[in-house]
C-alpha cells in the first residue's frame, strides 16, 4: 500500500488509526482554512462528500480518511501531469 505524505506527515500517526476524520482534521491535513474547505465541498465535484452523523443542524460531520487521501493523490497526479506538459 502506498504511503501518502501530506503536510509533512504530521498527521500520519492519527490517520493510521482513524477511519473518519473531522472537518478540523481535514483542514489541518490539507493546510487550509474552513472557508476554503467549504468552497472545495461546494465547487469541486471530485472532493469527497461529507458524512453527517445525524439529521440536526448541530450533528457532527466527518470525512472518510481513505477518500481524502485518494482525492489528494489524484490532485497531486494532475499537478505532476500539468507540470510535464
C-alpha positions as CSV (number, residue, x, y, z in Angstrom):
1,X,0.0,0.0,0.0
2,X,1.3,3.5,-0.9
3,X,2.0,5.8,1.9
4,X,0.6,9.3,1.4
5,X,2.5,12.2,2.9
6,X,0.5,15.3,3.4
7,X,1.5,18.4,5.4
8,X,4.9,16.9,6.1
9,X,3.4,13.8,7.5
10,X,2.4,15.4,10.8
11,X,-0.9,13.6,11.0
12,X,0.4,10.3,9.8
13,X,0.0,8.6,13.2
14,X,-3.5,9.9,13.6
15,X,-4.6,8.8,10.2
16,X,-3.2,5.3,10.6
17,X,-5.8,4.8,13.4
18,X,-8.9,6.7,12.2
19,X,-11.4,5.6,9.6
20,X,-13.0,9.0,9.6
21,X,-11.8,12.5,10.4
22,X,-13.4,15.7,11.5
23,X,-13.6,19.0,9.5
24,X,-10.9,20.5,11.6
25,X,-8.6,17.5,10.9
26,X,-9.2,17.7,7.2
27,X,-8.3,21.4,7.3
28,X,-5.2,20.7,9.2
29,X,-4.3,17.8,7.0
30,X,-4.7,19.9,3.8
31,X,-3.3,23.1,5.4
32,X,-6.4,25.1,4.6
33,X,-9.0,27.1,6.5
34,X,-12.6,26.1,7.0
35,X,-13.9,28.5,4.4
36,X,-11.6,27.0,1.7
37,X,-12.8,23.5,2.7
38,X,-16.4,24.8,2.2
39,X,-15.5,26.0,-1.3
40,X,-13.9,22.7,-2.1
41,X,-17.0,20.8,-1.0
42,X,-19.3,23.1,-3.0
43,X,-17.2,23.6,-6.2
44,X,-15.1,20.5,-6.6
45,X,-17.2,17.5,-7.7
46,X,-14.2,15.2,-7.1
47,X,-13.9,16.2,-3.4
48,X,-15.3,13.5,-1.0
49,X,-18.8,14.0,0.3
50,X,-19.0,14.8,4.0
51,X,-20.7,12.3,6.2
52,X,-23.2,13.8,8.6
53,X,-23.8,11.8,11.7
54,X,-27.4,12.9,12.4
55,X,-30.3,15.0,11.0
56,X,-29.9,18.0,13.3
57,X,-28.0,21.1,12.3
58,X,-25.5,20.5,15.1
59,X,-24.8,16.9,14.1
60,X,-21.1,16.1,13.7
61,X,-19.7,16.0,10.2
62,X,-16.9,13.6,9.2
63,X,-14.9,12.6,6.1
64,X,-13.7,9.2,5.2
65,X,-9.9,9.2,5.6
66,X,-9.2,7.0,2.6
67,X,-11.4,9.2,0.3
68,X,-9.5,12.3,1.4
69,X,-6.2,10.5,0.8
70,X,-7.4,9.3,-2.6
71,X,-8.6,12.8,-3.6
72,X,-5.2,14.2,-2.6
73,X,-3.4,11.6,-4.7
74,X,-5.5,12.5,-7.8
75,X,-4.8,16.2,-7.3
76,X,-1.1,15.5,-6.9
77,X,-1.0,13.4,-10.0
78,X,-2.9,16.0,-12.0
79,X,-0.4,18.7,-10.9
80,X,2.5,16.5,-11.9
81,X,1.0,15.9,-15.3
82,X,0.3,19.5,-15.9
83,X,3.9,20.4,-15.0
84,X,5.3,17.9,-17.5
85,X,3.4,19.5,-20.4
